[in-house]
Structures are given as structure tokens and as C-alpha cells.
Amino acid sequence: MIELKDVSYEYKLDESRSVLALDNINLQLRKGVSVAIIGSNGSGKTTLAKLLNALILPETGKVCVDSLNTQDKNAQRLIRQKVGMVFQNPDNQIISTSVEREIAFGLENLALPYQEMKTRVKWALEYFHLKKYRTHPPHKLSGGEKQRVALAAVLSMQPQYLILDEPTSLLDPQGKREVLSLICKLSEEKKVTVIHITQFPEEAVTADRVLVMHQGKIMLDDPPGQIFKQKDLLEKIGLKLPFAVKVASALKQREWLSSDECLNLDHLVNEIVRNVEGGKMKLPDITADSGKRTAGHSPWSAVGQSPQISMQETGYLYDQGLPTERKALDRINLQIKKGEFIGLIGPTGSGKSTLVQHLNGLLFPTSGEVCIQGENLKDKNVDLKKIRQKVGLVFQFPELQLFEDTVYHDIAFGPKNLGLSGKEIDIRVRESMQKVGLDFEQFAFRSPFSLSGGEQRKVAIAGILALRPEVLILDEPTCGLDGKSTQEIKQLLEELNSAGVTIILISHNVDLIAPLAQKIILLDQGKLLAFCDKEDFFKDTDSIRAVGLELPQMVELIWKLKEKGIRIEKEVFTEEELLAIFDS
């Protein structure tokens, strides 16, 4: 058992300032129980996790793992063998020169026999689909692939307690399903205590126990069924409700459902079917043409307008000419017009991040060409500085673009290099911070590296917004963000797009992309499989599932209802659109 007694912890900002991260925590985590921890950004989730395996030590109180006190230096090595942890950012724990050696590193430190190590490494490579990357350097893999490597390395050590900090945030849907299935197996069959930090409420629903953290305290501690009944409280502190809970609650408020206790999609479908068959809910005859939206075309794109972005026969090879050569992009052809909102999706390692790094000259194609407003980026006369001012890119890992001493100076760096006046720079910094939901007084003069992962992501987005780019590319921008912050980013992207900014949004979260995007790009193994209006894209469910992706939950709900004989032919992507159908 892991036990925390009166535990507090604070981060020192400077000699006179500190931030209280945990406030008098008392907690017991028993063996064989799966625990989900949810909470708004900066609520203390990651700090709590680091205390559990003595990465940091409490300011007051004590933490004990199977009666071993984390303050005891002689016990810390054994504690860390018992308590494995996968960090929020896999780069923070990957150290080896090949995937195989990374997985073996922890096993070597456990002094396992060679044959046992070999067996465990083989299992990890196969289970996490890393066999083809066995000899590859981990730092050259995609974010999702790195996350699989980190998971494989920790799980191969077979810890008694397993801490997972946002373990599925960078994984594609198939990878998520496999990790969540493994969590269940470890808890039920191996009696491993799993502590799973997540911003996805649908993942928390599968746990035995859910902790809700807010401002360094544990506000709620109950089974998921009890936790998600407290809808108003959760939304008040900035957390999302599971999709099924939110829809069921809205339908019950309209007296169309007799019960809103639906924790997952299947529960919701069965409840709707029961109420339709019982006569409590009546659906109008909705046809595909009734009220059909005109999404898919930007008001900023004139007929015959030249593309803002074009890729022609674009290919890219990593490690060209070396034994580890890998094709990342394979003859990509596409054109994007000004003001379009593009959702870019695909399995882990499909080439998404590689593609967008070509659009502002961070990478150059090994074949074909990339043009921005008619200028070929391989042309030696192209001013790449101006291109990068026009095309802003928010990286998958915000730490890669944060480097200044304070949040203010990090955001101000871009505008300062544009030669703007001090007054204009200050205006842009304040404006950008306000747009991403960062309070100026609270965050402006803190170090960006003292912030939580979600807060760092906001700073990175604000730094790009301060440049006022014509094209904004975001690579998993809501990864690690709580429900309130995610909603703020969605609203911001809608406003920017309405003002004519071209948006390219990369995410494995199709529930984020579906309501926002006008068109969808689908990549797989470096190839362009689809580029079309989202309404047409999400109709082809077989092709989506064939590459291991999933449908948005709203689209999945409509399909499941159709299978039960309840047909809604109109395309529906948001809760508001669904309720409008029922209201009619």
C-alpha cells in the first residue's frame, strides 16, 4: 500500500515567492486497485505522482510505499523498483541510442538474467508495435512512438505500482485501446496498483476509483459513477464530463430520458432506445437534406484563387542513405486555400508532424516541392524569416520552443524580432495571454519551466499568436489541457479562422477536430489517403477504422442508433446539433 499523511509541497519561484502545489494530502492507495486522477491544469496531479516514487520529497508530512519512507535514502532505490512511472513527456525519460536498448536499460539495472531480459524486451517490442523500430534512435521517432517506447520500457520492469501521467495523450486510437486494455489486465490479473492521470473523462470512467484534484487538494474521492453525478461541481472547476454523461444529462433536462446515469456510449444508446420504444422520446423524420450545413468551404477562399499552400509530389526521407533510412512522406499532393480549417489525422508515425514542418521551412523535401503563396521553399532566394512569420507552428512538445527566463519574455521574443516598439510588444503579449486563458499577473513573470505541462502548452500557443500569423499550425494543442482550457482553445481557433487565418490542426482527438474542421487530411505510412470535406470523410467509416482510427463520439452515437433502428440521416458533429434535432 502507498500511504500519504499530511503531505504538502511547494515550488520556490524565487527567494520571496512560492506556489503551493499540494496542501495537506491524506491518501491510501491499496494494491490491485486502479485509480484515475483528474483535475484542472496546475491542480497538483503530476506533483502528487512524483512524490509516490521519491522523485521529489514532501515539504511536510510523509509518503510511505509498503512501509518504506520516501525520505529514507537507503529505501529510495527499492521504492523506485516498486513504483514505475511514465512521464507526461516521453522525452524526459528516454536516454538510450536505440529502442531495444531503451527497453533493456531498466532491466539491466534490475540485474535480471540475460534470457529473462531478452524475453521481456521481445514482449515489449511486439506488444507496443515497436519491432520495426528495434534499432532506431528513439529521438527520431514521432511523439506517439516515443510514448509507446516509454510505456514499453517501464512496463517491461513489471512494477508493483504503476504511475501513468497522461499515457495516451499522444497515442492514436488503436494505441489508446491497447494501453487501456493493458491497464485493466494489470489491475485485475497481476494485482498491480495503477495510478492513471488523465484529462479524458472517458478513461477515468474505467477506473475502480477516481480522485478529483483542485488547487492542491483532493476534492472528491469516489467510484466513477458517484464522481460524474456531480456535474455542476466538475464543470465549475474546469473539467469535462464524459460525452455520454453530458448528452444524457441534456436529454433528461428536456424530459426525454428517464435516467441520465450513462457512463459510456453503449449505456446512452440503450437508454435512448428504451425511451423511444417506450414512447417518452419521439424523433422527427430527419432527412439528409434538411438544414444541411455548407461547411467545407471557407468564406475567404475565392473561386479560382491560387492556393496559399501547395505540395507537389513531396517526399521526405529520414536518415537518407543510412541503414536506418525511413520514408516519412511519399509523393504528397495537396492544395490548401486561404482561410480553410484543416484537420490533419492519421495513426501514430504516419507523417503528420513531418508534413507540417515542411510548411515553414523547418524541413525541406528530399523530392518534390512545397510552395507558400507561390514561393518554392527550396528556392535559395526565398526569405525564410518572412515565411516563418506568416506560418506559425506550435510544436507537439511545448518545451521545445520555450527558452526565456519568464513567460512574458518568451511570448515577447517573436514580436521583438519583428522590430516592434516596446508598447506594441506589451500589447501583443497581454493580448495573447488573455486569448489562451493565462492571467497576466499570475503568470507573466514566472519561469515557463515552473509551469505544468498544460500551462506550458498555453505559453507556446501565446508565443505564436503574438506574431499574428496568416497560417497557424497546431500539433496536438490540447494535449494535457483540462476541459475549460480546451474549450478556450477551440473558441480561439474558431475566432481566428473567422478572421481569415488558415488553421491546420493535428490531433488524435477526432472529437476536437470534427466540430471545427471544414476539411480532413488523412495520412497513413507517409501516404495521403484522403483530403475532402469532413461530411464526406466521416461517412466512410470502414476506411477510417481500417487504419486503426475511430469516429467522433457523436458520429459513433448516430451509427449505433441506426443499428438499433433509429435513423438520423443528417450529419451531426456537436451536442448542440443533436439537441436541435430533438427540439424540432
Residue, then its C-alpha position, 0 to 999 in steps of 0.5 A: m500500500i502507498e500511504l500519504k499523511d499530511v503531505s504538502y509541497e511547494y515550488k520556490l519561484d524565487e527567494s520571496r515567492s512560492v506556489l503551493a502545489l499540494d496542501n495537506i494530502n491524506l491518501q491510501l492507495r491499496k494494491g490491485v486497485s486502479v485509480a484515475i486522477i483528474g483535475s484542472n491544469g496546475s491542480g497538483k496531479t503530476t506533483l502528487a505522482k512524483l512524490l509516490n516514487a521519491l522523485i521529489l520529497p514532501e515539504t511536510g508530512k510523509v509518503c510511505v510505499d509498503s512501509l518504506n519512507t520516501q525520505d529514507k535514502n537507503a529505501q529510495r532505490l527499492i521504492r523506485q523498483k516498486v513504483g514505475m512511472v511514465f512521464q507526461n513527456p516521453d522525452n524526459q525519460i528516454i536516454s538510450t541510442s536505440v529502442e531495444r536498448e531503451i527497453a533493456f536499460g531498466l532491466e539491466n539495472l534490475a540485474l535480471p538474467y540475460q534470457e529473462m531480459k531478452t524475453r521481456v524486451k521481445w514482449a515489449l517490442e511486439y506488444f507496443h508495435l515497436k519491432k520495426y523500430r528495434t534499432h532506431p534512435p528513439h529521438k527520431l521517432s514521432g511523439g506517439e512512438k516515443q510514448r509507446v517506447a516509454l510505456a514499453a520500457v517501464l512496463s517491461m520492469q513489471p512494477q508493483y505500482l504503476i504511475l501513468d501521467e497522461p499515457t495516451s495523450l499522444l497515442d492514436p486510437q488503436g494505441k489508446r485501446e491497447v494501453l487501456s486494455l493493458i491497464c485493466k489486465l494489470s489491475e485485475e490479473k497481476k494485482v498491480t496498483v495503477i495510478h492513471i492521470t488523465q484529462f479524458p473523462e472517458e478513461a477515468v470512467t474505467a477506473d475502480r476509483v477516481l480522485v478529483m484534484h483542485q488547487g492542491k487538494i483532493m476534492l472528491d474521492d469516489p467510484p466513477g459513477q458517484i464522481f460524474k453525478q456531480k456535474d455542476l461541481l466538475e464543470k465549475i472547476g474546469l473539467k469535462l464530463p464524459f460525452a455520454v454523461k453530458v448528452a444524457s444529462a441534456l436529454k433528461q433536462r428536456e424530459w426525454l430520458s428517464s435516467d441520465e446515469c450513462l457512463n459510456l456510449d453503449h449505456l446512452v444508446n440503450e437508454i435512448v432506445r428504451n425511451v423511444e420504444g417506450g414512447k417518452m422520446k419521439l424523433p422527427d423524420i430527419t432527412a439528409d437534406s434538411g438544414k444541411r450545413t455548407a461547411g467545407h468551404s471557407p468564406w475567404s477562399a475565392v473561386g479560382q484563387s491560387p492556393q496559399i499552400s501547395m505540395q507537389e509530389t513531396g517526399y521526405l526521407y529520414d536518415q537518407g542513405l543510412p541503414t536506418e533510412r525511413k520514408a516519412l512522406d511519399r509523393i504528397n499532393l495537396q492544395i490548401k486555400k486561404g482561410e480553410f480549417i484543416g484537420l490533419i489525422g492519421p495513426t501514430g508515425s504516419g507523417k503528420s508532424t513531418l508534413v507540417q514542418h515542411l510548411n515553414g521551412l523547418l524541413f525541406p523535401t528530399s523530392g518534390e516541392v512545397c510552395i507558400q503563396g507561390e514561393n518554392l521553399k527550396d528556392k535559395n532566394v526565398d526569405l525564410k524569416k518572412i515565411r516563418q512569420k506568416v506560418g506559425l507552428v506550435f510544436q507537439f512538445p511545448e518545451l521545445q520552443l520555450f527558452e526565456d527566463t519568464v513567460y512574458h519574455d518568451i511570448a515577447f521574443g517573436p514580436k521583438n524580432l519583428g522590430l516592434s516598439g516596446k508598447e506594441i510588444d506589451i500589447r501583443v503579449r497581454e493580448s495573447m495571454q488573455k486569448v489562451g486563458l493565462d492571467f497576466e499577473q499570475f503568470a507573466f513573470r514566472s519561469p515557463f519551466s515552473l509551469s505544468g505541462g498544460e500551462q506550458r502548452k498555453v505559453a507556446i500557443a501565446g508565443i505564436l499568436a503574438l506574431r499574428p500569423e496568416v497560417l497557424i499550425l497546431d500539433e496536438p494543442t490540447c494535449g494535457l489541457d483540462g476541459k475549460s482550457t480546451q474549450e478556450i482553445k477551440q473558441l480561439l481557433e474558431e475566432l481566428n479562422s473567422a478572421g481569415v487565418t488558415i488553421i491546420l490542426i493535428s490531433h488524435n482527438v477526432d472529437l476536437i477536430a470534427p466540430l471545427a474542421q471544414k476539411i480532413i487530411l488523412l495520412d497513413q505510412g507517409k501516404l495521403l489517403a484522403f483530403c475532402d470535406k469532413e461530411d464526406f470523410f466521416k461517412d466512410t467509416d470502414s476506411i477510417r477504422a481500417v487504419g486503426l482510427e475511430l469516429p467522433q463520439m457523436v458520429e459513433l452515437i448516430w451509427k449505433l442508433k441506426e443499428k438499433g433502428i433509429r435513423i438520423e440521416k443528417e450529419v451531426f458533429t456537436e451536442e448542440e446539433l443533436l439537441a436541435i434535432f430533438d427540439s424540432 
